[in-house]
Amino acid sequence: MSLPHGTHVIHDAITLPAPHDTVRARAVHRAEYPVVLADSVEEAVKHLRTVVPDQRIALVTDDTVAALHGRELRHELHRQGVVNTMTTITPGEESKNLRTAERLLDWLADSRMRRRDVLVAFGGGVVIDTAGWVASAYMRGMPYVNLPTTLLAGVDAALGGKVAVDHPRAKNLIGAFHQPTAVIAATPWLATLPARHVRAGLAEAVKKGVIASPALFELIERDLPEILALELPILHRLIHGAATVKCALIDRDPYEEDLRRPLNFGHTIGHAVETVTGYGPVLHGEAVAFGMACAARISHSAAG
């Protein structure tokens, strides 16, 4: 049969298999993204513009971070010509739930955000986990960028694409793997951290030293007073080192198919502590520190 005149011929046409052959589907996805440590908010926004050159951004933060750093960030975004809209959530682990996620999804829809626009998570682990999961669900997945403002987020939560909200039955029960487009941390944002949050974030850095990097563990031991004093050059080295370790481990097993899961050291007991205490009284890093101590004690008892 001849084709009508002017009909477009498909040069890469797909051949149909025999009717009884098994049809196989394949979907392979690996992501690569920059992890940047900036020394100023201006520098952080410059890096953001390189990964979000012309899209609108939807900025999600919490009330505390908005009060401390929101005005400066939005001023810099405006100065550098980045079109943005912002909303906030209540601080704390108790906000990391489906109710908050649903409100953020409604906000994105009402703001007419498109699939190629970018959600920016500006805050600690709760903001990053919640906003990241919302990004994974909105229009079947929109790009997002993490701007961590806590030590815990900078060394752990902002990296790796594990996004989730909590459920009364278990922490992080409702989640996905959705990799960020970039992670950009401005060390001046850490200067306002309370001491308790510094120690909680340090627990996740200690974990990485124990499971994979004697050099990182030695850095923490040697420079602990400067870390606790929030000396920015030392914090820069700490976050850089911890991020290097986590990114190397993620590269080996991005979707946690290895049942050993070294990055979960301390989390089996730690997550249980957070769940039974109602997601709030115990910070995540504190629960992980307790979990690591328990795991080490169990291991020592078993070896003895």
C-alpha positions as a Markdown table, in Angstrom:
| # | Residue | x | y | z |
|---|---|---|---|---|
| 1 | Met | 0.0 | 0.0 | 0.0 |
| 2 | Ser | 1.5 | 3.3 | -1.0 |
| 3 | Leu | 1.4 | 6.3 | 1.4 |
| 4 | Pro | -0.5 | 9.5 | 0.5 |
| 5 | His | 1.6 | 12.3 | -1.0 |
| 6 | Gly | 3.2 | 14.5 | 1.8 |
| 7 | Thr | 2.9 | 11.8 | 4.5 |
| 8 | His | 5.7 | 12.0 | 7.0 |
| 9 | Val | 7.7 | 8.8 | 7.2 |
| 10 | Ile | 8.9 | 7.7 | 10.6 |
| 11 | His | 12.5 | 6.7 | 10.3 |
| 12 | Asp | 12.9 | 5.2 | 13.8 |
| 13 | Ala | 9.6 | 3.2 | 13.7 |
| 14 | Ile | 9.1 | 0.6 | 16.4 |
| 15 | Thr | 8.9 | -3.0 | 15.3 |
| 16 | Leu | 6.0 | -4.9 | 16.9 |
| 17 | Pro | 7.1 | -8.2 | 18.5 |
| 18 | Ala | 5.4 | -11.5 | 18.0 |
| 19 | Pro | 2.0 | -11.6 | 19.8 |
| 20 | His | 3.2 | -14.1 | 22.4 |
| 21 | Asp | 6.6 | -12.4 | 23.1 |
| 22 | Thr | 6.9 | -10.8 | 26.6 |
| 23 | Val | 6.9 | -7.0 | 26.4 |
| 24 | Arg | 9.5 | -5.6 | 28.8 |
| 25 | Ala | 9.5 | -2.0 | 30.2 |
| 26 | Arg | 12.7 | -0.4 | 31.4 |
| 27 | Ala | 13.2 | 2.9 | 33.3 |
| 28 | Val | 16.6 | 3.8 | 34.5 |
| 29 | His | 17.2 | 7.1 | 36.4 |
| 30 | Arg | 20.3 | 8.5 | 38.0 |
| 31 | Ala | 20.7 | 12.1 | 39.0 |
| 32 | Glu | 23.7 | 14.3 | 39.5 |
| 33 | Tyr | 23.5 | 17.7 | 41.2 |
| 34 | Pro | 25.9 | 20.3 | 42.7 |
| 35 | Val | 26.4 | 20.7 | 46.5 |
| 36 | Val | 27.6 | 24.2 | 47.1 |
| 37 | Leu | 28.8 | 26.0 | 50.2 |
| 38 | Ala | 28.4 | 29.7 | 49.9 |
| 39 | Asp | 30.0 | 32.3 | 52.3 |
| 40 | Ser | 27.2 | 34.8 | 51.8 |
| 41 | Val | 23.5 | 35.0 | 50.8 |
| 42 | Glu | 24.4 | 37.0 | 47.7 |
| 43 | Glu | 26.7 | 34.1 | 46.6 |
| 44 | Ala | 24.1 | 31.5 | 47.4 |
| 45 | Val | 21.5 | 33.3 | 45.2 |
| 46 | Lys | 24.1 | 33.6 | 42.4 |
| 47 | His | 24.5 | 29.8 | 42.5 |
| 48 | Leu | 20.7 | 29.4 | 42.6 |
| 49 | Arg | 20.4 | 31.4 | 39.4 |
| 50 | Thr | 22.8 | 29.1 | 37.7 |
| 51 | Val | 20.4 | 26.1 | 38.3 |
| 52 | Val | 17.2 | 28.2 | 38.0 |
| 53 | Pro | 18.0 | 30.6 | 35.2 |
| 54 | Asp | 14.5 | 31.7 | 34.3 |
| 55 | Gln | 11.9 | 29.6 | 36.1 |
| 56 | Arg | 9.6 | 31.0 | 38.8 |
| 57 | Ile | 10.3 | 29.6 | 42.3 |
| 58 | Ala | 8.0 | 28.7 | 45.1 |
| 59 | Leu | 9.8 | 29.3 | 48.3 |
| 60 | Val | 8.8 | 27.1 | 51.3 |
| 61 | Thr | 10.2 | 27.8 | 54.8 |
| 62 | Asp | 9.0 | 27.8 | 58.4 |
| 63 | Asp | 8.0 | 30.7 | 60.6 |
| 64 | Thr | 11.3 | 30.8 | 62.5 |
| 65 | Val | 13.5 | 30.8 | 59.5 |
| 66 | Ala | 11.3 | 33.4 | 57.7 |
| 67 | Ala | 11.6 | 35.7 | 60.7 |
| 68 | Leu | 15.4 | 35.3 | 60.9 |
| 69 | His | 16.5 | 35.1 | 57.3 |
| 70 | Gly | 13.5 | 35.4 | 55.0 |
| 71 | Arg | 13.6 | 39.1 | 54.3 |
| 72 | Glu | 17.3 | 39.1 | 53.4 |
| 73 | Leu | 16.9 | 36.1 | 51.1 |
| 74 | Arg | 13.8 | 37.5 | 49.3 |
| 75 | His | 15.5 | 40.9 | 49.0 |
| 76 | Glu | 18.5 | 39.3 | 47.3 |
| 77 | Leu | 16.3 | 37.2 | 45.1 |
| 78 | His | 14.5 | 40.3 | 44.0 |
| 79 | Arg | 17.8 | 42.2 | 43.4 |
| 80 | Gln | 19.0 | 39.4 | 41.2 |
| 81 | Gly | 15.8 | 39.2 | 39.3 |
| 82 | Val | 14.5 | 35.9 | 40.6 |
| 83 | Val | 10.6 | 35.8 | 40.5 |
| 84 | Asn | 9.3 | 34.1 | 43.6 |
| 85 | Thr | 6.4 | 33.5 | 45.9 |
| 86 | Met | 6.7 | 32.3 | 49.5 |
| 87 | Thr | 4.8 | 30.5 | 52.2 |
| 88 | Thr | 5.6 | 29.2 | 55.6 |
| 89 | Ile | 4.8 | 26.2 | 57.8 |
| 90 | Thr | 4.9 | 25.9 | 61.6 |
| 91 | Pro | 8.4 | 24.9 | 62.9 |
| 92 | Gly | 9.0 | 21.5 | 64.4 |
| 93 | Glu | 8.6 | 17.8 | 63.6 |
| 94 | Glu | 5.0 | 17.8 | 64.4 |
| 95 | Ser | 4.3 | 19.8 | 61.2 |
| 96 | Lys | 5.9 | 17.1 | 59.0 |
| 97 | Asn | 2.6 | 15.4 | 58.1 |
| 98 | Leu | 0.0 | 15.0 | 55.3 |
| 99 | Arg | -2.0 | 18.0 | 56.5 |
| 100 | Thr | 0.9 | 20.3 | 56.0 |
| 101 | Ala | 1.8 | 18.6 | 52.7 |
| 102 | Glu | -1.8 | 19.0 | 51.4 |
| 103 | Arg | -1.8 | 22.7 | 52.3 |
| 104 | Leu | 1.4 | 23.1 | 50.3 |
| 105 | Leu | 0.0 | 21.3 | 47.3 |
| 106 | Asp | -3.0 | 23.6 | 47.4 |
| 107 | Trp | -0.7 | 26.6 | 47.6 |
| 108 | Leu | 1.3 | 25.4 | 44.6 |
| 109 | Ala | -1.9 | 24.9 | 42.6 |
| 110 | Asp | -3.4 | 28.3 | 43.6 |
| 111 | Ser | -0.1 | 29.9 | 42.7 |
| 112 | Arg | -0.3 | 28.4 | 39.2 |
| 113 | Met | 3.1 | 26.8 | 39.5 |
| 114 | Arg | 4.0 | 24.8 | 36.5 |
| 115 | Arg | 5.8 | 21.5 | 36.3 |
| 116 | Arg | 9.1 | 23.2 | 35.1 |
| 117 | Asp | 9.0 | 25.8 | 37.8 |
| 118 | Val | 11.1 | 25.1 | 40.9 |
| 119 | Leu | 10.2 | 24.6 | 44.6 |
| 120 | Val | 12.9 | 25.9 | 46.9 |
| 121 | Ala | 13.1 | 24.3 | 50.4 |
| 122 | Phe | 14.6 | 26.9 | 52.8 |
| 123 | Gly | 15.1 | 25.6 | 56.3 |
| 124 | Gly | 16.0 | 22.5 | 58.3 |
| 125 | Gly | 15.2 | 18.9 | 58.0 |
| 126 | Val | 11.4 | 19.2 | 58.5 |
| 127 | Val | 11.0 | 21.9 | 55.8 |
| 128 | Ile | 13.3 | 20.0 | 53.4 |
| 129 | Asp | 11.7 | 16.6 | 53.9 |
| 130 | Thr | 8.1 | 18.0 | 53.6 |
| 131 | Ala | 8.7 | 20.3 | 50.7 |
| 132 | Gly | 10.7 | 17.7 | 48.9 |
| 133 | Trp | 7.9 | 15.1 | 49.2 |
| 134 | Val | 5.4 | 17.8 | 48.0 |
| 135 | Ala | 7.8 | 18.4 | 45.0 |
| 136 | Ser | 7.8 | 14.7 | 44.2 |
| 137 | Ala | 4.0 | 14.6 | 44.1 |
| 138 | Tyr | 3.0 | 17.9 | 42.5 |
| 139 | Met | 2.3 | 17.3 | 38.8 |
| 140 | Arg | 4.1 | 13.9 | 39.2 |
| 141 | Gly | 7.3 | 15.6 | 40.1 |
| 142 | Met | 8.6 | 19.2 | 39.9 |
| 143 | Pro | 12.2 | 20.2 | 40.4 |
| 144 | Tyr | 13.3 | 21.4 | 43.8 |
| 145 | Val | 16.4 | 23.0 | 45.4 |
| 146 | Asn | 17.4 | 22.7 | 49.0 |
| 147 | Leu | 18.8 | 25.7 | 50.9 |
| 148 | Pro | 19.6 | 24.2 | 54.3 |
| 149 | Thr | 19.7 | 26.5 | 57.3 |
| 150 | Thr | 20.6 | 24.0 | 60.0 |
| 151 | Leu | 23.7 | 21.9 | 60.6 |
| 152 | Leu | 21.6 | 18.7 | 60.5 |
| 153 | Ala | 20.1 | 19.7 | 57.1 |
| 154 | Gly | 23.5 | 20.7 | 55.7 |
| 155 | Val | 25.3 | 17.5 | 56.6 |
| 156 | Asp | 22.4 | 15.1 | 56.0 |
| 157 | Ala | 18.8 | 15.9 | 55.3 |
| 158 | Ala | 19.4 | 18.1 | 52.3 |
| 159 | Leu | 21.4 | 15.4 | 50.5 |
| 160 | Gly | 20.2 | 12.2 | 48.8 |
| 161 | Gly | 16.6 | 12.8 | 47.7 |
| 162 | Lys | 14.9 | 10.8 | 50.5 |
| 163 | Val | 11.8 | 12.9 | 51.1 |
| 164 | Ala | 8.9 | 12.0 | 53.4 |
| 165 | Val | 6.3 | 13.0 | 55.9 |
| 166 | Asp | 5.5 | 11.3 | 59.1 |
| 167 | His | 2.5 | 9.1 | 60.0 |
| 168 | Pro | 1.2 | 8.4 | 63.5 |
| 169 | Arg | 2.4 | 4.8 | 63.1 |
| 170 | Ala | 5.9 | 5.5 | 61.9 |
| 171 | Lys | 8.3 | 8.3 | 61.0 |
| 172 | Asn | 8.8 | 8.9 | 57.3 |
| 173 | Leu | 6.2 | 6.3 | 56.5 |
| 174 | Ile | 4.9 | 8.3 | 53.5 |
| 175 | Gly | 7.7 | 9.2 | 51.1 |
| 176 | Ala | 9.7 | 8.9 | 47.9 |
| 177 | Phe | 13.1 | 9.2 | 46.3 |
| 178 | His | 13.2 | 12.5 | 44.5 |
| 179 | Gln | 16.6 | 14.0 | 44.0 |
| 180 | Pro | 17.1 | 17.8 | 44.3 |
| 181 | Thr | 18.4 | 19.9 | 41.4 |
| 182 | Ala | 21.0 | 21.4 | 43.7 |
| 183 | Val | 21.9 | 21.9 | 47.4 |
| 184 | Ile | 23.1 | 25.4 | 48.3 |
| 185 | Ala | 24.1 | 26.2 | 51.9 |
| 186 | Ala | 25.1 | 29.6 | 53.0 |
| 187 | Thr | 27.1 | 29.3 | 56.2 |
| 188 | Pro | 25.9 | 32.6 | 57.7 |
| 189 | Trp | 22.5 | 31.1 | 58.1 |
| 190 | Leu | 24.0 | 28.7 | 60.7 |
| 191 | Ala | 25.1 | 31.6 | 62.9 |
| 192 | Thr | 21.6 | 31.9 | 64.5 |
| 193 | Leu | 21.4 | 28.2 | 65.5 |
| 194 | Pro | 20.6 | 27.4 | 69.1 |
| 195 | Ala | 23.2 | 25.2 | 70.9 |
| 196 | Arg | 20.8 | 22.3 | 71.1 |
| 197 | His | 20.3 | 22.2 | 67.4 |
| 198 | Val | 24.1 | 22.4 | 66.8 |
| 199 | Arg | 24.6 | 19.3 | 68.9 |
| 200 | Ala | 21.7 | 17.5 | 67.2 |
| 201 | Gly | 23.2 | 18.2 | 63.8 |
| 202 | Leu | 26.6 | 17.2 | 65.0 |
| 203 | Ala | 25.3 | 13.7 | 65.8 |
| 204 | Glu | 24.6 | 13.1 | 62.1 |
| 205 | Ala | 28.1 | 14.2 | 61.2 |
| 206 | Val | 29.6 | 11.9 | 63.9 |
| 207 | Lys | 27.6 | 9.1 | 62.4 |
| 208 | Lys | 29.2 | 9.6 | 59.0 |
| 209 | Gly | 32.6 | 9.6 | 60.6 |
| 210 | Val | 31.9 | 6.4 | 62.5 |
| 211 | Ile | 30.6 | 4.5 | 59.4 |
| 212 | Ala | 32.9 | 5.7 | 56.7 |
| 213 | Ser | 35.5 | 8.4 | 57.5 |
| 214 | Pro | 38.1 | 8.4 | 60.3 |
| 215 | Ala | 39.3 | 11.7 | 58.8 |
| 216 | Leu | 35.9 | 13.3 | 59.4 |
| 217 | Phe | 35.7 | 11.8 | 62.9 |
| 218 | Glu | 39.2 | 13.2 | 63.7 |
| 219 | Leu | 38.1 | 16.7 | 62.4 |
| 220 | Ile | 35.1 | 16.7 | 64.8 |
| 221 | Glu | 37.3 | 15.6 | 67.7 |
| 222 | Arg | 40.0 | 18.1 | 67.0 |
| 223 | Asp | 37.8 | 21.1 | 66.2 |
| 224 | Leu | 34.8 | 20.4 | 68.5 |
| 225 | Pro | 35.1 | 23.7 | 70.5 |
| 226 | Glu | 35.1 | 25.8 | 67.3 |
| 227 | Ile | 32.2 | 23.8 | 65.9 |
| 228 | Leu | 30.1 | 24.4 | 69.0 |
| 229 | Ala | 31.1 | 28.1 | 69.0 |
| 230 | Leu | 29.7 | 28.3 | 65.4 |
| 231 | Glu | 33.0 | 29.5 | 63.9 |
| 232 | Leu | 32.0 | 29.6 | 60.2 |
| 233 | Pro | 35.3 | 28.5 | 58.6 |
| 234 | Ile | 35.2 | 25.3 | 60.7 |
| 235 | Leu | 31.5 | 24.8 | 60.0 |
| 236 | His | 32.4 | 25.1 | 56.3 |
| 237 | Arg | 35.0 | 22.3 | 56.6 |
| 238 | Leu | 32.6 | 20.1 | 58.6 |
| 239 | Ile | 29.7 | 20.4 | 56.2 |
| 240 | His | 32.0 | 19.9 | 53.2 |
| 241 | Gly | 33.5 | 16.8 | 54.7 |
| 242 | Ala | 30.2 | 15.3 | 55.9 |
| 243 | Ala | 28.6 | 16.1 | 52.5 |
| 244 | Thr | 31.5 | 14.4 | 50.7 |
| 245 | Val | 31.0 | 11.2 | 52.8 |
| 246 | Lys | 27.2 | 11.1 | 52.3 |
| 247 | Cys | 27.4 | 11.8 | 48.6 |
| 248 | Ala | 30.0 | 9.0 | 48.2 |
| 249 | Leu | 27.7 | 6.5 | 50.0 |
| 250 | Ile | 24.6 | 7.6 | 48.1 |
| 251 | Asp | 26.5 | 7.1 | 44.8 |
| 252 | Arg | 27.1 | 3.4 | 45.8 |
| 253 | Asp | 23.4 | 2.8 | 46.7 |
| 254 | Pro | 21.1 | 5.7 | 45.7 |
| 255 | Tyr | 17.9 | 3.8 | 46.4 |
| 256 | Glu | 18.9 | 1.8 | 49.5 |
| 257 | Glu | 18.8 | -1.6 | 47.9 |
| 258 | Asp | 21.6 | -2.8 | 50.1 |
| 259 | Leu | 20.0 | -4.1 | 53.3 |
| 260 | Arg | 23.0 | -3.1 | 55.4 |
| 261 | Arg | 22.2 | 0.6 | 54.9 |
| 262 | Pro | 25.1 | 2.0 | 56.8 |
| 263 | Leu | 23.6 | 5.5 | 56.7 |
| 264 | Asn | 20.8 | 4.2 | 58.9 |
| 265 | Phe | 23.2 | 3.7 | 61.9 |
| 266 | Gly | 21.3 | 4.9 | 65.0 |
| 267 | His | 18.1 | 5.3 | 63.1 |
| 268 | Thr | 16.3 | 2.1 | 64.0 |
| 269 | Ile | 16.0 | 3.0 | 67.6 |
| 270 | Gly | 16.1 | 6.7 | 66.9 |
| 271 | His | 13.0 | 6.7 | 64.7 |
| 272 | Ala | 11.2 | 4.6 | 67.3 |
| 273 | Val | 12.0 | 7.2 | 70.0 |
| 274 | Glu | 10.7 | 10.0 | 67.8 |
| 275 | Thr | 7.5 | 8.1 | 67.1 |
| 276 | Val | 6.6 | 7.1 | 70.6 |
| 277 | Thr | 7.3 | 10.6 | 71.9 |
| 278 | Gly | 4.9 | 12.1 | 69.4 |
| 279 | Tyr | 7.4 | 13.8 | 67.0 |
| 280 | Gly | 8.5 | 16.9 | 68.8 |
| 281 | Pro | 10.0 | 16.7 | 72.3 |
| 282 | Val | 13.2 | 14.9 | 71.0 |
| 283 | Leu | 15.1 | 16.4 | 68.0 |
| 284 | His | 16.0 | 14.0 | 65.2 |
| 285 | Gly | 19.7 | 14.3 | 65.9 |
| 286 | Glu | 19.2 | 13.6 | 69.6 |
| 287 | Ala | 17.2 | 10.5 | 68.8 |
| 288 | Val | 19.9 | 9.3 | 66.3 |
| 289 | Ala | 22.7 | 9.9 | 68.9 |
| 290 | Phe | 20.7 | 7.8 | 71.4 |
| 291 | Gly | 20.2 | 5.2 | 68.8 |
| 292 | Met | 23.9 | 5.0 | 68.0 |
| 293 | Ala | 24.8 | 4.7 | 71.6 |
| 294 | Cys | 22.3 | 1.8 | 72.0 |
| 295 | Ala | 23.5 | 0.1 | 68.9 |
| 296 | Ala | 27.1 | 0.4 | 70.0 |
| 297 | Arg | 26.2 | -1.0 | 73.4 |
| 298 | Ile | 24.3 | -3.9 | 71.9 |
| 299 | Ser | 27.2 | -4.7 | 69.5 |
| 300 | His | 29.7 | -4.6 | 72.4 |
| 301 | Ser | 27.5 | -6.9 | 74.5 |
| 302 | Ala | 27.1 | -9.3 | 71.6 |
| 303 | Ala | 30.8 | -9.3 | 70.9 |
| 304 | Gly | 31.7 | -9.9 | 74.6 |
